[in-house]
Amino acid sequence: MTIRANPREIKIGGTDIMNNPYENLANAIVLQAVKDYRLHDDERELASIERFFRSGWFGVLTGLDPELLISKLRKEKVCYDY
């Protein structure tokens, strides 16, 4: 185990345990889109977020399957609609 003063250089077994800051940003962007989807009821807004999920940009940010994500989010909406 190697631990150095710079937290970006913390390694355990040769593996960097600190996330890349760009990966953190990408994850935050995707997570915010998911939160926005969960909060909105406006069909146009939901369609816009779904377009983002299906976009090339989303593919650059994450390896998630956009159709699976959309399906799960739609099911959540159905479960919470009273």
HELIX and SHEET records of a PDB file:
HELIX    1   1 PRO A    7  GLU A    9  5                                   3    
HELIX    2   2 PRO A   21  LEU A   39  1                                  19    
HELIX    3   3 GLU A   43  PHE A   53  1                                  11    
HELIX    4   4 GLY A   56  LEU A   61  1                                   6    
HELIX    5   5 PRO A   66  TYR A   80  1                                  15    
SHEET    1   A 2 LYS A  11  ILE A  12  0                                        
SHEET    2   A 2 THR A  15  ASP A  16 -1                                        
END                                                                             
